[in-house]
Amino acid sequence: MGQLMAKLMGIFGKQEHKVIIVGLDNAGKSTILYQFLMNEAVHTCPTIGSNVEEVVLRKTHFLMWDIGGQEALRTTWNTYFSNTEFIVLVIDSTDRDRLLTTREELYKMLAHEALRDASVLIFANKQDLKDSMTTVEISQFLTLSAIKDHPWHIQGCCALTGEGLLAGLQWMQSRATAN
């Protein structure tokens, strides 16, 4: 959507902020989306394609696209990039073996022209499990400090209980209203 359309939406109606929720399969993307919507854990199955829902926080409307994370589907992620304001990267904090793959996918997205203005929220999910990595460990492994051209924030969370999710959404809301 062009800047003029965005301004008109701001004047005449609600402005929706497009969010893509990405991450490897079984990271907790759909569980987080439905926790935002219903405040409860829902049983999910692997997402084929995408789920789209509107989440509202203090009059800020987020149109959230939860995109399937299986390896075969990751090549289609870029079809969702257009007009994206926020990337929510969900990480399974216990999945040390695939963190390198996550890092590769993150930097591939950040290099994409359509996402040059996107802010990045990283949810370090499954913090309730005893063998989970801390947000500091994940941040270091992903070399988040090297990301200079995108605002980013890492937030520990537990999708099943909802712990940490509101703090992440509030960070996005503050970024959305600042722009």
N, CA and C of each residue as an Amber inpcrd file, in Angstrom:
protein
   537
   0.8540000  -1.1760000   0.0000000   0.0000000   0.0000000   0.0000000
   0.8960000   1.2330000   0.0000000   0.5850000   2.1890000  -0.8540000
   1.3910000   3.3950000  -0.9480000   1.2610000   4.2630000   0.2870000
   2.1630000   5.2330000   0.4130000   2.1430000   6.1150000   1.5810000
   0.8640000   6.9330000   1.6350000   0.3640000   7.3540000   0.4680000
  -0.8740000   8.1210000   0.4370000  -2.0300000   7.2900000   0.9890000
  -2.1190000   6.0440000   0.5360000  -3.1840000   5.1610000   1.0410000
  -3.0540000   4.9860000   2.5500000  -1.8330000   4.8140000   3.0270000
  -1.6140000   4.6380000   4.4650000  -2.1010000   5.8620000   5.2290000
  -1.8150000   7.0550000   4.6900000  -2.2620000   8.2890000   5.3510000
  -3.7920000   8.3810000   5.3410000  -4.3970000   8.0570000   4.1840000
  -5.8550000   8.0960000   4.0940000  -6.4920000   7.1190000   5.0810000
  -5.8980000   5.9270000   5.1950000  -6.4220000   4.9460000   6.1560000
  -6.3270000   5.5030000   7.5680000  -5.2450000   6.2140000   7.8460000
  -5.0620000   6.7970000   9.1640000  -6.0940000   7.8800000   9.4500000
  -6.5040000   8.6110000   8.3970000  -7.4750000   9.6920000   8.5610000
  -8.8990000   9.1420000   8.5930000  -9.2240000   8.2690000   7.6460000
 -10.6070000   7.8380000   7.4610000 -10.9830000   6.5470000   8.1650000
 -10.0090000   5.8170000   8.6100000 -10.3640000   4.5420000   9.2230000
  -9.1720000   3.9710000   9.9350000  -9.3140000   2.7320000  10.3150000
  -8.2040000   2.1130000  11.0380000  -7.0710000   1.7950000  10.0850000
  -5.8790000   1.9730000  10.5840000  -4.7170000   1.5740000   9.8080000
  -4.2750000   0.2260000  10.3390000  -4.1450000  -0.7150000   9.4310000
  -3.6810000  -2.0340000   9.8380000  -2.1990000  -2.1570000   9.5630000
  -1.4990000  -2.7370000  10.5000000  -0.0710000  -2.9640000  10.3710000
   0.1300000  -4.4270000  10.0200000   0.7550000  -4.6780000   8.8830000
   0.9340000  -6.0610000   8.4330000   2.1070000  -6.7050000   9.1640000
   1.8400000  -7.8900000   9.6800000   2.8140000  -8.6630000  10.4390000
   2.9110000 -10.0400000   9.8070000   4.1430000 -10.5140000   9.6010000
   4.2990000 -11.9190000   9.2100000   4.9310000 -12.6580000  10.3880000
   4.3540000 -13.7900000  10.7160000   4.8720000 -14.6350000  11.7890000
   5.5670000 -15.8090000  11.1190000   6.8880000 -15.8560000  11.2790000
   7.6850000 -16.8780000  10.6180000   8.5460000 -17.6140000  11.6390000
   9.0940000 -18.7100000  11.2230000   9.9560000 -19.5260000  12.0730000
   9.8960000 -20.9460000  11.5680000  10.7820000 -21.7750000  12.0760000
  10.8000000 -23.1640000  11.6490000   9.5520000 -23.8800000  12.1400000
   9.2640000 -25.0200000  11.5320000   8.1080000 -25.8070000  11.9510000
   8.2550000 -26.1890000  13.4250000   7.1420000 -26.2150000  14.1210000
   7.0660000 -26.6030000  15.5320000   7.6830000 -25.5820000  16.4970000
   7.8620000 -24.3370000  16.0410000   8.4210000 -23.2950000  16.9240000
   7.3470000 -22.7200000  17.8410000   6.0730000 -22.7560000  17.3810000
   4.9760000 -22.2190000  18.1860000   4.2730000 -21.0270000  17.5680000
   4.4170000 -20.8360000  16.2540000   3.8370000 -19.6730000  15.5800000
   2.3190000 -19.6130000  15.7150000   1.6470000 -20.6890000  15.3560000
   0.1790000 -20.6970000  15.4190000  -0.3080000 -20.6140000  16.8560000
   0.3920000 -21.2660000  17.7600000   0.0070000 -21.2230000  19.1800000
   0.0820000 -19.7870000  19.6860000   1.1170000 -19.0470000  19.2910000
   1.2410000 -17.6400000  19.6890000   0.1020000 -16.8170000  19.0940000
  -0.1780000 -17.0100000  17.8010000  -1.2530000 -16.2490000  17.1550000
  -2.5760000 -16.4660000  17.8820000  -2.9070000 -17.7020000  18.1680000
  -4.2010000 -17.9760000  18.7890000  -4.2130000 -17.6320000  20.2750000
  -3.0520000 -17.5760000  20.9050000  -2.9680000 -17.0870000  22.2790000
  -3.3180000 -15.5920000  22.2950000  -2.8380000 -14.8310000  21.2880000
  -3.1970000 -13.4200000  21.1670000  -4.6980000 -13.2560000  21.0030000
  -5.3030000 -14.1170000  20.2030000  -6.7210000 -13.9780000  19.8780000
  -7.6460000 -14.4280000  21.0050000  -7.3160000 -15.5560000  21.6320000
  -8.2670000 -16.1690000  22.5610000  -7.7830000 -16.2470000  23.9930000
  -6.5150000 -15.8470000  24.2070000  -5.9440000 -15.9500000  25.5540000
  -5.9620000 -17.3680000  26.0900000  -5.8250000 -18.3200000  25.2030000
  -5.7580000 -19.7150000  25.6540000  -4.9410000 -20.5280000  24.6640000
  -4.3600000 -21.5980000  25.1600000  -3.5990000 -22.4840000  24.2920000
  -4.5700000 -23.3180000  23.4760000  -4.3490000 -23.3820000  22.1780000
  -5.1880000 -24.2190000  21.3260000  -4.3220000 -25.2970000  20.7060000
  -4.9160000 -26.4430000  20.4700000  -4.1890000 -27.5350000  19.8180000
  -4.0680000 -27.1860000  18.3470000  -2.8640000 -27.1870000  17.8250000
  -2.6660000 -26.8590000  16.4110000  -2.0170000 -28.0390000  15.7050000
  -2.1420000 -28.0110000  14.3820000  -1.4290000 -28.9870000  13.5670000
  -0.5530000 -28.1880000  12.6100000   0.3920000 -28.8160000  11.9330000
   1.2740000 -28.0440000  11.0510000   0.4840000 -27.1850000  10.0630000
   0.9000000 -25.9100000   9.9480000   0.2170000 -24.9810000   9.0590000
   0.7030000 -25.1920000   7.6290000  -0.2410000 -25.4620000   6.7390000
   0.0640000 -25.5580000   5.3140000  -0.4990000 -24.2800000   4.7170000
   0.3780000 -23.4370000   4.1700000  -0.0670000 -22.1320000   3.6970000
   0.0220000 -21.1300000   4.8330000  -1.1220000 -20.4970000   5.1800000
  -1.0740000 -19.4740000   6.2170000  -2.4080000 -19.3500000   6.9340000
  -2.3410000 -18.7710000   8.1390000  -3.5190000 -18.3470000   8.8870000
  -3.4340000 -16.8310000   8.9590000  -4.5560000 -16.1350000   8.8280000
  -4.5520000 -14.6790000   8.9260000  -5.5840000 -14.2590000   9.9560000
  -5.1600000 -13.4360000  10.9140000  -6.0620000 -12.9590000  11.9510000
  -5.7240000 -11.5130000  12.2770000  -6.7230000 -10.7710000  12.7480000
  -6.4880000  -9.4110000  13.2070000  -6.3670000  -9.4160000  14.7210000
  -5.3110000  -8.7900000  15.2200000  -5.0840000  -8.6520000  16.6500000
  -5.0440000  -7.1520000  16.9360000  -5.8010000  -6.7040000  17.9440000
  -5.8790000  -5.2820000  18.2720000  -5.3450000  -5.0620000  19.6770000
  -4.4530000  -4.0960000  19.8060000  -3.9440000  -3.6930000  21.1140000
  -4.0620000  -2.1780000  21.2150000  -4.8720000  -1.6970000  22.1420000
  -5.0660000  -0.2600000  22.3610000  -5.2500000   0.4960000  21.0440000
  -6.2390000   0.0920000  20.2730000  -6.6090000   0.7260000  19.0000000
  -5.5780000   0.5670000  17.8870000  -4.5320000  -0.1990000  18.1200000
  -3.5720000  -0.4890000  17.0530000  -3.9320000  -1.8520000  16.4800000
  -4.1850000  -1.8720000  15.1740000  -4.6350000  -3.0930000  14.5000000
  -3.4730000  -3.7590000  13.7760000  -3.2520000  -5.0110000  14.1130000
  -2.2150000  -5.8000000  13.4520000  -2.8900000  -6.8980000  12.6390000
  -2.5770000  -6.9700000  11.3540000  -3.0500000  -8.0630000  10.5200000
  -1.9160000  -9.0800000  10.4910000  -2.1070000 -10.1900000  11.1970000
  -1.0350000 -11.1560000  11.4040000  -1.1710000 -12.3530000  10.4760000
  -0.1290000 -12.5710000   9.7010000  -0.0420000 -13.7050000   8.7800000
   0.8770000 -14.7360000   9.4000000   0.3100000 -15.8340000   9.8330000
   1.0580000 -16.9550000  10.3970000   1.3670000 -17.8910000   9.2290000
   2.6480000 -18.0010000   8.8950000   3.0580000 -18.7290000   7.6870000
   3.7130000 -20.0500000   8.0650000   3.3250000 -21.0990000   7.3760000
   3.8810000 -22.4300000   7.6340000   5.4000000 -22.4340000   7.5850000
   6.0280000 -23.2200000   8.4760000   7.4780000 -23.1890000   8.6060000
   8.2190000 -24.4250000   8.1320000   7.4810000 -25.4150000   7.5900000
   8.1810000 -26.5940000   7.0980000   9.1490000 -26.1920000   5.9950000
  10.2180000 -26.9410000   5.8600000  11.2800000 -26.5900000   4.9140000
  10.7410000 -26.3180000   3.5100000   9.8330000 -27.1410000   3.0290000
   9.2910000 -26.9820000   1.6750000   8.5100000 -25.6720000   1.5230000
   7.9490000 -25.1560000   2.6220000   7.1460000 -23.9380000   2.5480000
   7.9790000 -22.6710000   2.6950000   9.1840000 -22.7700000   3.2540000
   9.9950000 -21.5700000   3.5090000  10.3430000 -20.8250000   2.2320000
  10.4270000 -21.5470000   1.1130000  10.7320000 -20.8850000  -0.1590000
   9.5860000 -19.9670000  -0.6010000   8.3890000 -20.1440000  -0.0320000
   7.2440000 -19.2980000  -0.4110000   7.0860000 -18.0810000   0.5030000
   7.8790000 -17.9930000   1.5540000   7.7200000 -16.8840000   2.5040000
   7.7470000 -15.5260000   1.8090000   8.6420000 -15.3730000   0.8030000
   8.7820000 -14.0560000   0.1750000   7.5150000 -13.5820000  -0.5280000
   6.5760000 -14.4800000  -0.8310000   5.3170000 -14.0470000  -1.4430000
   4.4630000 -13.2590000  -0.4500000   4.7910000 -13.3310000   0.8430000
   4.0460000 -12.6120000   1.8780000   4.7290000 -11.3030000   2.2890000
   5.9000000 -11.0030000   1.7560000   6.7110000  -9.8860000   2.2470000
   6.1600000  -8.5020000   1.9180000   5.4530000  -8.3480000   0.8160000
   4.9990000  -7.0400000   0.3720000   4.2130000  -6.3160000   1.4650000
   4.5680000  -5.0550000   1.7190000   3.9080000  -4.1800000   2.7030000
   4.0190000  -4.6500000   4.1530000   4.9520000  -5.5290000   4.4410000
   5.1220000  -6.0170000   5.8070000   5.8410000  -4.9720000   6.6550000
   5.2440000  -4.6390000   7.8080000   5.8660000  -3.6970000   8.7370000
   6.6340000  -4.4160000   9.8380000   6.1630000  -5.6160000  10.2010000
   6.7830000  -6.3500000  11.2960000   7.0110000  -7.8040000  10.9130000
   8.2100000  -8.2750000  11.2340000   8.5210000  -9.6940000  11.1400000
   8.5180000 -10.2070000  12.5770000   7.6980000 -11.1970000  12.8520000
   7.7650000 -11.8740000  14.1450000   8.4080000 -13.2260000  13.8800000
   9.6230000 -13.3820000  14.3840000  10.3470000 -14.6360000  14.2200000
  10.1810000 -15.4300000  15.5100000   9.5710000 -16.6010000  15.3960000
   9.3610000 -17.4500000  16.5620000  10.4260000 -18.5470000  16.5560000
  11.0910000 -18.6740000  17.7030000  12.1660000 -19.6530000  17.8470000
  11.8200000 -20.6210000  18.9650000  12.0210000 -21.9030000  18.7060000
  11.9240000 -22.9240000  19.7550000  13.2450000 -22.8520000  20.5120000
  13.2040000 -22.3440000  21.7370000  14.4250000 -22.1170000  22.5250000
  15.1390000 -23.3990000  22.9250000  14.5140000 -24.5530000  22.6820000
  15.1640000 -25.8280000  22.9990000  15.8130000 -26.4630000  21.7730000
  15.5510000 -25.9010000  20.5840000  15.9820000 -26.5130000  19.3200000
  17.3540000 -25.9920000  18.8920000  18.3840000 -26.3790000  19.6450000
  19.7490000 -25.9310000  19.3500000  20.2200000 -26.3970000  17.9730000
  19.7910000 -27.5930000  17.5740000  20.2650000 -28.1880000  16.3220000
  19.8650000 -27.3800000  15.0950000  18.7470000 -26.6520000  15.1750000
  18.2650000 -25.9300000  13.9870000  18.4190000 -24.4130000  14.1080000
  19.1300000 -23.9490000  15.1220000  19.2950000 -22.4990000  15.2940000
  20.0920000 -21.8820000  14.1380000  21.0290000 -22.6330000  13.5940000
  21.7810000 -22.1410000  12.4420000  20.8470000 -21.9200000  11.2480000
  19.9240000 -22.8480000  11.0270000  18.9410000 -22.7110000   9.9470000
  18.0820000 -21.4690000  10.1880000  17.6860000 -21.2610000  11.4320000
  16.8860000 -20.0800000  11.7810000  17.6660000 -18.8070000  11.4550000
  18.9480000 -18.7860000  11.8270000  19.7770000 -17.6050000  11.5590000
  19.8680000 -17.3480000  10.0600000  20.0730000 -18.4070000   9.2750000
  20.1510000 -18.2550000   7.8180000  18.8520000 -17.6810000   7.2530000
  17.7150000 -18.1910000   7.7300000  16.4160000 -17.6990000   7.2510000
  16.2040000 -16.2300000   7.6470000  16.6110000 -15.8670000   8.8590000
  16.4700000 -14.4870000   9.3210000  17.2520000 -13.5300000   8.4260000
  18.5260000 -13.8470000   8.1750000  19.3470000 -12.9320000   7.3860000
  18.9330000 -12.9040000   5.9220000  18.3730000 -14.0070000   5.4340000
  17.8320000 -14.0300000   4.0730000  16.6500000 -13.0510000   3.9800000
  15.7850000 -13.0750000   4.9980000  14.6340000 -12.1600000   5.0110000
  15.0970000 -10.7020000   5.1100000  16.0490000 -10.4430000   6.0070000
  16.4930000  -9.0640000   6.2210000  17.1600000  -8.4780000   4.9760000
  17.6830000  -9.3300000   4.1070000  18.3210000  -8.8660000   2.8700000
  17.2920000  -8.6000000   1.7700000  16.0480000  -9.0210000   1.9800000
  15.0220000  -8.8820000   0.9500000  14.5480000  -7.4320000   0.8540000
  14.5080000  -6.9100000  -0.3500000  14.1400000  -5.5150000  -0.5920000
  12.7660000  -5.1630000   0.0060000  11.7850000  -6.0470000  -0.1190000
  10.4330000  -5.7540000   0.3600000  10.3650000  -5.5970000   1.8820000
  11.3900000  -6.0850000   2.5810000  11.3900000  -6.0030000   4.0510000
  12.3780000  -4.9580000   4.5770000  12.8490000  -4.0690000   3.7150000
  13.9010000  -3.1300000   4.1310000  13.4590000  -2.2170000   5.2720000
  12.1570000  -1.9530000   5.4130000  11.6720000  -1.0680000   6.4740000
  11.0210000  -1.8230000   7.6320000  11.0960000  -3.1380000   7.6030000
  10.3990000  -3.9410000   8.6300000  11.1690000  -3.9560000   9.9550000
  10.4130000  -3.9220000  11.0400000  10.9630000  -4.1260000  12.3800000
  10.8640000  -5.6080000  12.6990000  11.7630000  -6.0890000  13.5680000
  11.8380000  -7.5260000  13.8460000  11.6280000  -7.7890000  15.3370000
  10.6330000  -8.6080000  15.6220000  10.3990000  -9.0870000  16.9820000
  10.7260000 -10.5700000  16.9970000  11.6270000 -10.9520000  17.8770000
  11.9750000 -12.3680000  18.0000000  11.3710000 -12.8850000  19.2930000
  10.4990000 -13.8790000  19.1520000   9.9540000 -14.5530000  20.3290000
  10.7890000 -15.8050000  20.5850000  11.5010000 -15.8100000  21.7110000
  12.2440000 -16.9980000  22.1360000  11.2550000 -17.8440000  22.9350000
  10.5580000 -18.7170000  22.2280000   9.4590000 -19.4950000  22.7940000
   9.9790000 -20.6950000  23.5950000   9.0990000 -21.2590000  24.3810000
   9.3490000 -22.4740000  25.1700000  10.3540000 -22.2230000  26.2960000
  10.3250000 -20.9900000  26.8440000  11.2010000 -20.6320000  27.9530000
  10.8620000 -21.4110000  29.2230000   9.7000000 -22.0480000  29.2410000
   9.2730000 -22.8260000  30.4160000   9.9700000 -24.1860000  30.5000000
  10.6340000 -24.5980000  29.4190000  11.2810000 -25.9100000  29.4190000
  12.6950000 -25.8110000  29.9760000  13.0830000 -26.8180000  30.7460000
  14.3430000 -26.7260000  31.5070000  15.5930000 -26.6200000  30.6440000
  15.5780000 -27.1720000  29.4400000  16.7900000 -27.1120000  28.6110000
  16.7440000 -25.9780000  27.5800000  15.9000000 -24.9730000  27.8210000
  15.8040000 -23.8780000  26.8570000  16.9800000 -22.9150000  26.9790000
  17.3680000 -22.3510000  25.8380000  18.4160000 -21.3310000  25.8080000
  17.8120000 -20.0120000  26.2730000  18.6280000 -19.1720000  26.9010000
  18.1570000 -17.8550000  27.3250000  18.0810000 -16.9270000  26.1140000
  17.4140000 -15.7970000  26.2870000  17.3460000 -14.8110000  25.2040000
  18.7440000 -14.2860000  24.8800000  19.6020000 -14.1850000  25.8860000
  20.9830000 -13.7240000  25.6540000  21.7440000 -14.7230000  24.7840000
  21.6180000 -16.0160000  25.0980000  22.2900000 -17.0400000  24.2860000
  21.7960000 -17.0090000  22.8400000  20.4800000 -16.9120000  22.6760000
  19.8980000 -16.8960000  21.3340000  20.3480000 -15.6380000  20.5910000
  20.3120000 -14.5040000  21.2720000  20.7340000 -13.2380000  20.6820000
  22.1770000 -13.3120000  20.1990000  23.0440000 -13.9050000  21.0020000
  24.4520000 -14.0440000  20.6140000  24.6070000 -14.9870000  19.4230000
  23.8870000 -16.1220000  19.4570000  24.0010000 -17.0830000  18.3660000
  23.5040000 -16.4830000  17.0480000  22.4220000 -15.7110000  17.1180000
  21.8610000 -15.0930000  15.9120000  22.6130000 -13.8160000  15.5230000
  23.5910000 -13.4220000  16.3210000  24.3300000 -12.1600000  16.1570000
  23.3890000 -10.9780000  15.8920000  22.4060000 -10.8500000  16.7620000
  21.4210000  -9.7780000  16.6050000  22.0610000  -8.3990000  16.7060000
  23.1390000  -8.2770000  17.4710000  23.8040000  -6.9730000  17.6120000
  24.3500000  -6.4650000  16.2750000  24.4880000  -7.3550000  15.3030000
  24.9650000  -6.9600000  13.9760000  23.8570000  -6.3430000  13.1190000
  22.6170000  -6.4740000  13.5470000  21.4880000  -5.9240000  12.7790000
  21.3710000  -4.4420000  13.0990000  21.8090000  -3.6110000  12.1540000
  21.8320000  -2.1600000  12.3680000  20.7320000  -1.4270000  11.5950000
  20.2140000  -2.0530000  10.5340000  19.2680000  -1.3450000   9.6620000
  17.8010000  -1.7430000   9.8860000  17.5450000  -2.5100000  10.9340000
  16.1700000  -2.8790000  11.3030000  16.0460000  -2.7690000  12.8200000
  15.0220000  -2.0660000  13.3050000  14.7920000  -2.1180000  14.7470000
  14.4360000  -3.5590000  15.1230000  14.9850000  -4.0540000  16.2190000
  14.6820000  -5.4290000  16.6210000  14.5690000  -5.5200000  18.1410000
  13.8650000  -6.5590000  18.5690000  13.6780000  -6.8180000  19.9980000
  13.5290000  -8.3270000  20.1710000  14.1910000  -8.8690000  21.1760000
  14.0130000 -10.2950000  21.4800000  13.2620000 -10.4000000  22.7990000
  12.2720000 -11.2880000  22.8220000  11.4050000 -11.4400000  23.9780000
  11.2560000 -12.9270000  24.3100000  11.6340000 -13.3000000  25.5140000
  11.3780000 -14.6580000  25.9620000   9.8840000 -14.8490000  26.1750000
   9.3780000 -16.0500000  25.8790000   7.9430000 -16.2760000  26.0500000
   7.6350000 -17.7620000  26.2100000   6.4090000 -17.9960000  26.5950000
   5.8480000 -19.3460000  26.6120000   4.4860000 -19.2530000  25.9350000
   4.3860000 -19.7830000  24.7210000   3.1450000 -19.6810000  23.9470000
   1.9770000 -20.3690000  24.6520000   2.2560000 -21.4340000  25.3800000
   1.1730000 -22.1930000  26.0130000   0.4980000 -21.4120000  27.1330000
   1.2850000 -20.6410000  27.9020000   0.7120000 -19.8670000  29.0090000
   0.4560000 -18.4160000  28.6190000   1.0990000 -17.9690000  27.5560000
   0.9770000 -16.5750000  27.1390000   2.0270000 -15.6680000  27.7710000
   2.8280000 -16.2020000  28.6710000   3.8410000 -15.3950000  29.3510000
   4.8160000 -14.7740000  28.3480000   5.0200000 -13.4500000  28.4440000
   5.9510000 -12.7380000  27.5750000   5.3500000 -12.2400000  26.2680000
   4.1880000 -12.7470000  25.8910000   3.6190000 -12.3690000  24.5920000
   3.1470000 -10.9190000  24.5690000   2.4900000 -10.4770000  25.6370000
   1.9890000  -9.1050000  25.6720000   3.1360000  -8.1040000  25.5870000
   4.2460000  -8.3960000  26.2540000   5.4050000  -7.4990000  26.2100000
   5.9070000  -7.3460000  24.7730000   5.9250000  -8.4320000  24.0180000
   6.3380000  -8.3630000  22.6180000   5.3690000  -7.5540000  21.7800000
   4.0810000  -7.7820000  21.9980000   3.0410000  -7.0480000  21.2660000
   3.1070000  -5.5600000  21.6100000   3.3900000  -5.2410000  22.8750000
   3.5170000  -3.8410000  23.2770000   4.7090000  -3.1740000  22.6000000
   5.8100000  -3.9210000  22.4200000   6.9580000  -3.3690000  21.6990000
   6.5480000  -3.0190000  20.2710000   5.8160000  -3.9200000  19.6110000
   5.3470000  -3.6630000  18.2390000   4.4090000  -2.4730000  18.2290000
   3.5150000  -2.3950000  19.1870000   2.5560000  -1.2980000  19.2580000
   3.2800000   0.0360000  19.4180000   4.3050000   0.0800000  20.2440000
   5.0580000   1.3320000  20.4320000   5.7910000   1.7220000  19.1450000
   6.3060000   0.7470000  18.4030000   6.9570000   1.0240000  17.1280000
   5.9330000   1.5250000  16.0950000   4.7540000   0.9000000  16.0910000
   3.7130000   1.2550000  15.1060000   3.2130000   2.6820000  15.3410000
   3.0370000   3.0510000  16.6100000   2.5030000   4.3860000  16.8910000
   3.5750000   5.4530000  16.7860000   4.8630000   5.0620000  16.8630000
   5.9590000   6.0290000  16.7320000   6.1510000   6.4620000  15.2790000
   5.7440000   5.5950000  14.3400000   5.9640000   5.8940000  12.9110000
   4.8390000   6.7170000  12.3290000
